[in-house]
Amino acid sequence: MQRQLPFPKHDGPARVAIVGAGFGGLALGIRLQSAGIATTIIEARDKPGGRAYAWERDGFTFDAGPTVITDPACLRELWSLSNSDMAADVTLMPVMPFYRLNWPDGTNFDYSNDERALRGAIADLDPRDVDGYDRFLAYSAGVYAEGYEKLGHVAFLDFASMVRAAPALARYQAWRSVYSMVSSFVRNEKLREALSFHTLLVGGNPMNTSAIYALIHKLEKDGGVWFAKGGTHALVRGMVAHFERLGGTMRLGDRVAEIETLGDQVTGVRTANGWRGDFDAVACNGDIVHSYRDLLSQSARGRQMGARLERKRFSPSLFLVHFGIMGDLPEIPHHMILFGPRYRELLADIYDHGVLAADFSLYLHHPTASDPNMAPPGCSTFYALAPVPHLGKLAVDWEEIAPIYAERILAEIERRLIPDLRSRIMTKFYYTPKDFSHDLAAYLGSAFSLEPILTQSAWFRVHNRDDKIPNLYFVGAGTHPGAGIPGVVGSAKATAKLMIDDLVG
Ligand SMILES: Cc1cc2nc3c(=O)[nH]c(=O)nc-3n(C[C@H](O)[C@H](O)[C@H](O)COP(=O)(O)OP(=O)(O)OC[C@H]3O[C@@H](n4cnc5c(N)ncnc54)[C@H](O)[C@@H]3O)c2cc1C
């Protein structure tokens, strides 16, 4: 049913502003523009992409954030809406193995959708777990069909929508954690880690993130793991080119300072540079606390929601060290996880105790394994990422700690993987929780917004359309279904459906 909005009060197509050019904002912009809605994306930073920002340093190309592209079909759909072909703007390359997992005792486990190789690797860990893996796969396929294919791109606006999902949640024991569910199928501890760590990629602790997130295994198995030629930011640039070709407008380097309201309606936006525009509807892609508390501070709804959201549980932050080194390292695959000596206890330090532990689990990104052009000839680009407590749990001076922490991470990689690493470094820099907070207005410097626990998922997450302001919408990691590229692109599909129904009918 079309909702009665006071707009458009003008001739011509409906006009929409999207605050923020993250993957969610860009995907929403493409969908709206494809439906004939005149869309302006306003981005605070000098480049689009949000967490998927990028830097060029000394001839090396560094992606800031996402590197593992899954479910490429959800991206291709953004082009096929207007009968265009994504391949004209972006080249996706398959990555194999998906990840190499490594433990301190030297064990390697190559994780991929090559069934024979994967079963062989599982049998090497514990032959008794091959059957258990098959049962886990069947479970993962079930939650994928229910949780992702059916519900991953529809808005949960009322409690009734949650009630409708309840039987499936019960059937798949959604109250259990991913780790607990995985442990019911396989007994080898390394395999339990290998089949449960994925929630960390969307900000969730495997020990208390709902077992529905086990769907990631099936998502990767069916859709593969991909990398954009030139880096993830090349995908971002491709999305911007497509959006602009469709007639959309980008405003970069202009932070929105206020979303203007009149009564219970949004009327336009005003930026820090003094620009303002009237819009029929506004969608927020930035941080959810920032959007309500800061951009809507003049409205009672903004203040109320801001205060309410501040009390929620937020995902941890991340510490990243980016480095470019001399030499090709073809033996190091594109994606590696270097598990530490502790798993459950380390996660508790990060999520619960707010401790910057002496040990860490690292994700190592080596993009030149797929695209050597991301470094000067004969050189390699890397980043190493460690989950760390967010700023609300750990109050340290990151400027002081960053160089020390980075050295410890580099020493660990040197010890386990690249013996002469530090003598090869040509360029290096860090990215800390403070940077997430400063550059992205991320509440507490959280890298993934609201923690994806069951009581903060679906209807319990920020709604894709505000309950009280009918022409205010949300898209991105803080909304349903949540963080990660497929998640935020799914949220854009849910939000676009609402907006198109509301504005076009
Ligand atoms: C280091 C890292 C690695 C990751 N790895 C992966 C991965 O491999 N695979 C994967 O699928 N996911 C990964 N993720 C998660 C994924 O990157 C994010 O969930 C996703 O990109 C978030 O997109 P978003 O649409 O919510 O917007 P964001 O990326 O958060 O962008 C929001 C944008 O809004 C802008 N903004 C905020 N306030 C304002 C304002 N007032 N005015 C104007 N603009 C504003 C910000 O500048 C920003 O550009 C990773 C995340 C991080 C941090």
The ligand as an ORCA input file, in Angstrom:
! r2SCAN-3c Opt
* xyz 0 1
  C      38.790     -3.680      7.922
  C      37.470     -4.271      7.494
  C      37.467     -5.428      6.742
  C      36.262     -5.953      6.293
  N      36.289     -7.068      5.507
  C      35.154     -7.481      4.902
  C      35.208     -8.459      3.893
  O      36.275     -8.952      3.558
  N      34.044     -8.822      3.283
  C      32.853     -8.238      3.622
  O      31.818     -8.585      3.014
  N      32.777     -7.278      4.582
  C      33.893     -6.878      5.207
  N      33.852     -5.867      6.128
  C      32.546     -5.284      6.493
  C      32.075     -4.307      5.413
  O      33.168     -3.587      4.924
  C      31.084     -3.297      5.984
  O      30.072     -3.963      6.732
  C      30.416     -2.490      4.888
  O      31.354     -2.021      3.939
  C      29.670     -1.323      5.522
  O      28.986     -0.627      4.520
  P      27.913      0.482      4.875
  O      27.038      0.628      3.685
  O      27.246      0.173      6.165
  O      28.668      1.848      4.966
  P      30.079      2.381      5.481
  O      31.159      1.691      4.770
  O      30.091      2.425      6.952
  O      29.994      3.849      4.885
  C      29.199      4.848      5.453
  C      29.586      6.155      4.796
  O      28.808      7.227      5.358
  C      29.627      8.358      5.428
  N      29.068      9.291      6.401
  C      28.886      9.101      7.727
  N      28.362     10.220      8.283
  C      28.213     11.109      7.285
  C      27.728     12.445      7.234
  N      27.294     13.087      8.327
  N      27.705     13.093      6.026
  C      28.132     12.446      4.904
  N      28.630     11.186      4.903
  C      28.664     10.536      6.080
  C      30.975      7.815      5.856
  O      32.031      8.717      5.564
  C      31.048      6.540      5.014
  O      31.654      6.793      3.766
  C      35.037     -5.323      6.626
  C      35.031     -4.169      7.401
  C      36.243     -3.641      7.831
  C      36.226     -2.370      8.640
*
